[in-house]
């Protein structure tokens, strides 16, 4: 998304901290303050029993701290993030080491602060019924998500841009990074507690030592592994980042086919995984839809300028019919990558949850006709919004495009979740259906969903052409979000 996906002039400069205007003292104080607020907010939410809004509160303090402090220190606030930036620029080893020490120290201080406020603590441990391997899998995967989004929204040199244009910055980086906690906190918190940050894990474990100490060691190793893996994936989707240690990339440089298809598979993986882990918790998880929407939103922000961030065969079909995608063979590869990502995600949540899965289909009291209408209407909403905000010749929403598209899931998920489950995506339906086969179910219902959802994509394309005829007068420019 060329007009929208530019490097963040303050946050991304952390990769070269000597270039920052802030002094060393200011940078270290910034990291300490942000990490303290994050850990203190975690503790207060858990001990006060804020329930359904806990992850949203924690995500929000991370988001606002990044916006407040990103221009000073880069607002890592997480040793896994600092570790990934160290891998990205090994010349910063001393600086990143100090960052990590400051983050851990501030986290411990915050933990003793909430202990002083409440007079009690809570332990760091896998959730009831889960073991350390399952907990560490969740910590690794969603720490990966957090660090990957940081690197892609705030750690790039400005994809396809040169000179001053690459320095103009985006305004969505804090929203994208913060809402990874909404995605992972609700999806995986019931399994691991949802730390996704070594400073958080160490602080919680240390202040509750009277209840046992040691889980943080496994958590930290998993989180650092997630950070390292995120850096590796970042280099796959943005190989140009290796070319020059300083400055923007070469103007007009395009992502490779490998980068594009890996991005589509990865984005769809996180979407379907987040769906599965949320739904497995049952109807008591009232924030499930918000978590799923957040997963879609943050990956669109992270990868929109690499592959277009479709993550949905119905969206790809809509873009083909609308004329934004000209290479039909590549479009078919998109759909294949999306379905593959969904299948791997289904296998992943089935394994992490200990062999649990669920079927799709009409909810009690509804038939297939109801499912068809529900999925058709709200998949149409999703595809139509993608076309309208992200496939224009001149992008109108340079920062809110991901929010608009992601929250289509909020629209449809709450509206028809009680009818059809609100898949709105053939890759989601196929991934869930395949996981249910592993749990003893039968694979076929997702095919019904797929037909309806692809039809919705076609209808959305014609609706777009009817409402924006000027967009069809000339060929839409390639290279923007949604176009291949």
N, C-alpha and C positions, 0 to 999 in steps of 0.2 A: 504494500500500500504506500506508493511512493510519496504522496503528499503527507501521509500520516506517520509512517514508520521511519522517523529520523532518530539519530542518536541523542541522548539526553546530555546536554552540555555540562550539567553539574554532576549528576550521578555517575555517568560513565567515566568521568575523568579519574575515578578512583584507581583505575588501572595504571595511572601515572600520577600518584599523589603529589610528587614534587611540583607538578604544574598547577596545583590548587592555590588559590589566594590565601586559604586558611593556614594558620601556623600549625605546627605539630601538636601543640597543647590544645588548640581548638578542635583539631580532628579527633584526638583521643578523648577529649571531654564529650564531644558529640557522640562517639560510639558508646561511651559509658552511659550517657543520659538516655539514649534511645534504647539500649539493651535493658537498662534498669526499668524503664517504663513498660517495656514488653513483658519482662518476667513478673513484675509486680502486678500487671493486669491479668496475666495468666493465673497467678495465685489468688487474687481477689475473686475472679470469676469462679474458680473451682470451689473455694471455701465459702463463698456466699450463696452457692447453689443457683447461679443464674440460668442454668439449664439450657434451653434451646437457643439462647442468644449468646452463649459463651464464646463459641468460635467466631461469631460475627464481631463481638467486642474485641477479641484478640487480633483478628484481622484488621480491624479499624485502627487500633493503636499502632500496629506496624505500618499501615498505610500513611497515617498522618505524621508519624515520626520520619518516614522516608521523605515526605514532602517538606517537612520542616528542616531536616538535617542533611538531605541528600547533597545540597550545594556546599556543605562544609566538609564532610568526611566521606560522602558517598552512601552513608547510612547502610552499611552491611548489617550490623546488629546480629550477626550470626557467623560463628566460626566456619561453617560449611560454605558460606558465601565467600568469605575471605580466602578460604582454601582454594576455591575455584578461581578467584582472581589471581592468586599466586601461581596457579598452573597456567593461567593465561599470560602472565607477565612475571617471569621468575626473578626479574631484577628487584622486585618489591618484597623480597623475603623478610627483611628486617621489619619493614613497615607492617606487613601482614601479621607477623609474629606479635608485634605490639598490639595490633588490633584484637587478635584472638585473646591475648592476656587481659586486655581491658574489658572485653565483652564478658569473659568468664567471671572476672572479679565483680563487675557491675551486676551480673546475674545473681551471684551469691549474696551480695548486699541486698538486692531486691527480695530474695527469698527470705532472708532474716527479717526484712521489713514487714512482709505480709505475715510472718510468724508472730512478730511483735504486735501487729494489729489484731489478729484473730486469736492468738494464743494457741494455735494448733497448726498442724501441717497435713500434707497428704503425700503418699508415697508414689514413687515412679515405678511402674510395673506393668506387665502386660494385662490386658483386660481379662475379666472373668471368663474362663473357658479357653483361653488362648495361651500359647507358649511363647518363649522368647524368640523363636525363629519366625513365627507369624508376626509378632510385634516389630521385629527388626526389618522384615520385608516391607511392612507399611511405612516405617520410618525412612527406609532407603528410597522407596518409590516416591513418596510425597516430598521428601527433602530434595530429591532430584527435580521434581516439578517446580518447587520454589526457586532453586538455584538456576534452573534452565530459563525460567521466566525472567529472573534478574539479568542474566547474561544477554538475553535476546532483546529485552526492552530498555536496558540501561547500561549494557556493557559492549555495545557494538560501536563501530566507527562511522556508521552512517551508510547503510547498504545502498550501493548504486549512486552515491552522491559524492561530490567533490567540493573542496573549498569551503566558503562561508555557509553554503546551503546545508552542509552536513552538521553544522553547529547550531542550527536553529532549535533543535530539541523537540521532544514530544511532551505532552502533559498527562499521558495515561499511565506512565511507568509505575507510579505509586499505587494506583488502583489495581493494576494487573498483579503486581507483586503481593500486595496485601490480600487480595482475594484468592490467592493460592491457598491461604489458610482456611478460607471458607470452604473451598473444594476439598482439601485434605482433612481438615478438622472434623467435619461432619462425616466424611466417608470413612476415615480410618481411626478416629479418636476412640471409638469403642473397642478397638483391638490393641492399640499401643498407647493411647493417651494423647497422641498427636503433638509431640514436642517439635519435631522437624528442625531442631536447632540444638547443637551441643551445649551452648550456654544455658539454655532452658533445662535440658536434661540434667546437667551437672548440678545446677542450683537446686532443683527440686529434690534430687536424690540426697544431696549433702545436708540440706536443712531438715530432712526427715530421717536422718541417720539412725535415730532411735527405733525406727520401724524397719530398719534394714538398709544396707547400702551396697551398691555394686551393679545394679541394673544399668546405670548410666554408662558404664564401660562399653557394653554391647550396643547401647543406643548411639553413643558417640561414634563408634566405628561404623555403624550402619549409615549414619548421617553424613560422615565424611566420605564414605563410599558413594553415597548419593550425589554429593557435590562433585566428586571426581567424574562420575558417570555423566553428570549434566554437562560438564566441560567437554567431555568426549563427544556427546551428542551435539553440542553447540558447534564444534568444529566440523561435524558432518554436514549440518545444515548451512553453515557459513564458513566454508573452507577459505574464503578470501581473507578472513581475519588473521591468517598466518602470514600474509604477504608483506605487510609493513607494520613494524612495531608501533609507529606513530602515524597519526594522520588518517584521513578517510581513505576508503577504498577507491579503486579506479571507477570513474563515472561510467554508468551503463553496463557494468559487469552483471551478468545474469546467473541465477542459481543453476546448478547442474541438475540433470534428471534424477540422479541419486539423492541429492539434497531435497528435491521437490517431493519425491515419493516417500522418502524417510519421514519428512515433515508431516505428510498426510497420515501415514500409518501411526506416527507417534501421537499426533493430536487426537486421532480417533481412539487410540488406546486409552488415553487418559479420560476421555469422555465416557467411554463404555465402562471402564474400571470404576469410575466414580458413580455411575448409575448403579452398577451391581452392588458395590459395598454399601451404598445408601439404602437401596431397596431391601437388602438382606436384614436390615435392622427392624423392619416392620413399620406399621403406621405411627408408632410413637415418635419416629424421626420426622418431625414436622418441617424441618429445614432441608429435607432431601432435595427438593426441586431447586432451591437456592444454591445448594452445593453443586449440583449438576450444571446449572446455568453458569456458575462461576468457572467451572472447569473448561467449558466451551469458550467463555469470554477470554480467559487468560491465555489460552493457547492460540486464539485468533490474534490477540495482541502480540504474542511471541513470534508467530510464524506467518502472519498475514502477508508479509512481503517476500516470503520464500516460496510458498506454494499457493498462496491465496487463502489458505486456512479454510478449505471447504469442510473437511471432516465428515462428509455426508454425501452419499451418492445422489440424493435428491437435489441437493444444491448444485452438484456438478452437472446433472442433467439440465437443470434450470439455466445454468450459464451457457451450456451448449446450445439450447434452443434460443436463448436470447442473443447469441452470436458473439459472446465474450470469449468463448473457448473455440478455437478454430481447428485444433489438432485433435481429431476424434480418437485416434489411437492413444494419445496421451491421456485423454479424458477417461478412456477405458482403464488405463493403468491407475489413474486416480482412484476409481471405484474399487479396483482390486486391492490397492494399498489400504483403503479405508476399511474394507471388509476384513482384510488380514489383521489390521490393528484391532478391530472389534473382536475377532476370534481369539487373539492372544490375550486380550483383556478379560474375556470370559473365562479362559483357562486360568488366568492369574487370580481372579477373585474367587473362583471355585477352589483353588489350592490354598490361598491365604485363609479362607474362611473354614477350612477343614472339610471340604466336600459339599458345601451348601450351594444351592442354586434355586431358581424359581422360573416358572413358566410365564409366557405371555399369552394374551388372548382376551376375550371379552370378560369383564368383571361380572360377578353375580348380578342377575337382573337385566343384563344387556346381551345382545346378539351381535353377529358379525356385521350386520347393517349399521349398527350403532358405532362399532369400531371403525368401519370404513368412513363414515361421515366425520367422526372425531379426528381421525388421523389425517384425512384429506384436508380439512379446514385448517388445522393448526400446523401441519407441514407446509401448507400454502403460506401461512403467515411467516414462518421462518424463511422460506425461500424468497418470498416477495420482499421481505426486509433486506435480505442479503443483496438482492439485485438493486434495490432502491438506494441503499446507502453505500454500496461498495463496488458497483460495476459501472459507475458513471464516467463519462469522458473527463469531467472535472469533479474530483471528490469533494463533496459538500461537508461531510463529517470527517474531520482529520483526527479527532481524538475520541469521539464517542461511538464510532462504528462498532467496536467490539462489545461495548455495553449494550447497544441496540440489538445486535444479533444474539448475544448470549441471553438476554432477558426475554427473548421470544420463547425460551424454554420455561421461564417463569410463567409466561402467559399460558402456554399450552399445558405445562405440567400440572399446574393447579386446576386448570379448567377441565381437563379430560383424563387426568390420572386415574380417577375412579371409574372410568369407562373402558379405556384401552391400555392404560399404563402410560400413555403419552410418550411413545418412542420417538416419533417425528423424524426418523432416520433409519434407513434400511440396515446400515452397519450396526446400529444399536440393536435393532430387532434380531438380526442374525447372530450377533455376539451373545445376546442373552439366551436365545433359543439353543445355541450350540452348547453353552454352559449347562443348560438344563438337561441336555442329552447325557452329559457326564454324571448327572445326579439321578439318572434313570428315566428321564422324560423322552419325548418323541419330537424330532425336528420336522416341522412343516408350517407352523403358524407364522413364522417370520416371513415366509414367502408371500402370504396374504398381505401382510403389512407392507412388504416391499413394493408390490404392485400398486397399492393405493398411494404410497408416499412418492413413488416416481411419477405417478400421474399428477400429484399435487405440484411437483416441480415443474412439469410441463405447463400446467394451468397458470402457475405463478409467472412464468416467462411471458405468456401471452398477455396476462394482466399488466405486467411491466411495460410491454410494448404498447399496450393501449393507453396507458397513463403517461408515458414518456416517449411520444413518437419522435421527438427531436433527437433522441439518443440513437434512433435507428437510421437516421439520414446518412450518416457516415460511419465507417468502421470504428468501433470503440478502440481506444488505444490499448495496446498490450503492455503488460508489466505492472498494472495496478492490481489492487486486491480483487480477487475473484476472476481475473483473466489469467490465462496461461500464456 
